[in-house]
Amino acid sequence: MPETALDLRLGRDDAERAQSLQRRMHSRLCGLIPSMGGLNKPLRSPRMFVEGAELTGVHLWSGQPAPKPGFYHIGGYGFLPFESRIRVLGETLERYAGHAAVAEERFPVTMASQAELAEQGEPVIAEDRLRLFDAAQLARDGFPYQRFDPHTPIGWVKLPSLTDSSEAWVPAQMFLLGYVPAPGEPHLVSAVTTGTAAHTSPDAALRGALFELVQIDTAIGHWFGTTDSVLIEPDSRLTALQAFLARHYTGLVKPEFHYLPNPDLPGFTVACLLRNPKGALPALCAGLGSGASLERAVYRALLETVGVHALASWTLLEEGEATPGPDRLSGMFDLESNVGYYATREGAAVVEERFSRHECKPAGELPPDDTRSGRQVARSVVEAFRSTGKTLYWADLTSCDIRDLGFTVMRVWSPDTLSLPLPSAPAAAHRRFADHGGFTNPQPHPYP
C-alpha cells in the first residue's frame, strides 16, 4: 500500500485570531492601543458587545496637544465578542495609518497655489471642485473653515487615479488624516477617514473603502438633500435577519431600516433607526451600513446603530437632555454633540420628520444583490465612477508595522462625492448636491 502524505494545518477560530492580534497591538507602553474596554449593556437594549479604544500618541509626531479621550471615535460592536473586538482593532489601524503616512513622509507635500500648478501644466484639481461652502456659511461667527483662493499657497499631494492611468495634485488637508496645515495656510475642510478601510486582504480593504465612500455620499446627500428613502418591509429575502431580530429583540422596540438610493453609484446604503419606548432616552439613534448585499448592509447598519446608542447614552449622561438654541445647532463642530442632540426628544422629532418622507417596498423589490467575486464588485464601483465622469484617487496607507500585523489599509477619495462633514458645516456649495435634489435641509446631520 503506498504511503499517504498528510498535510497538517493549524486552524484558529475567529475569537483566537482577534485575541492574537490584540496581544500585538494593545500595550500601555508601546502598543498602537494603550487602552481599551467595553461598555455595560444599556437598559432596554439587546445583549451586545460594545467596545472602544484609545489610539497611541500620534499627536506627538506633529507637535499637537493631546486630544480628549475618545477623540478618534474608535469603536466596535457585535453580538459576538469577536465582532466587536476585530472592529476596534481594524478601526485603530485605519486611524493610525493616516497619521503614520504623514509622519513617515510617504506622500511628499508641495506648497503652491492652485493657479501656479495650473500655469505649470500640472494636473491639479479644478478650482470649482474646491469651493465647498457658500457665502452665508463662511460669514458665520466661529465657522471653522476659510474660502478657497486659487492664488493662495496650500499643501498638495500627488495621487494616482483609479479610473485611468492619470495622476493629479489634491489638497493634502482633504486627503491625509494626519496632515496639519502649515502656518498661514487656510483651513479649507477637515480630513476624515471616509473612504479608508483596513483588512487582511488588499482587495477586501479596497472594496471596503469604496463602499464607505459611496455610503457617506448617499447618506449625506439624503439628509441635506431632497431624495426620499425606502422603508424596507422584511420578506423572504431577509429571513435570516428576521430570525435574528426575533431572537435578540423580544419585548423591545424593533429597529427600522431604510434603503437610501444613490443617484448613480452601485451598492446598498441602509440607515437604521433605533427607538426606545416612549419617554425613555436615548429617544432615537441612527446608524449606517453598506455593501453589495442588502441583508449584509442591513446587519452592518444595525451594528453601527447599537454603537451610536451607546455613544448617545454616554453623551446624555454627561450633558443631560439640554435643549440647544439656534447658536448651538449652528455650532456643532464635532461628531458627538449631534448624536447627543438627536437622542433627545426634540432632536428625535427632527430625524423622524426627515425619514417620514419615504415609500415602502418589500425587500424583494429592491435592486438585486451583487453576488460576483469581491474583486469584480470593486471593479464595478470603480467603473461607475468612470462612466459617470467622476474622478477617483487612491493610496495604499499601509505602514511597515501595519503590514507586519498582516493588514493592508487602503484609502480612496473623490472631489465629486460628499464626505462626512462636521454636523453644522456641510459642504453646502458642493456640486454633488445637485444630484441629490439640491441642498435644502439646514439641520445638522445625525451621524457620528
Secondary structure, 3 states (H helix, E strand, C coil): CCCCCCCCCCCCCHHHHHHHHHHHHECCCCCCECEEEECCCCCCCCCCEEEEEECCCHHHHHCCCCCCCCCCCEEEEECCHHHHHHHHHHHHHHHHHHHHHHHCCCCCCEEECHHHHHHCCCCECCHHHCCCCCHHHHHCCCCCCCCCCCCCCEEEEEEEECCCCCEEEEEHHHHCCCCCCCCCCCCCCCCCCCCEEEECCHHHHHHHHHHHHHHHHHHHHHHHCCCCEEEEECCHHHHHHHHHHHHHCCCCCCCEEEECCCCCCCCEEEEEEEECCCCCCCCEEEEEEEECCHHHHHHHHHHHHHHHHHHHHHHHHHHCCCCCCHHHHCCCCCCCHHHHHHCCHHHHHHHHHHHCCEEEEEHHHCCCCCCCCHHHHHHHHHHHHHHCCCCCEEEECCCHHHHHCCCEEEEEECCCCCCCCCCCCCCCCCHHHHHHCCCCCCCCCCCC
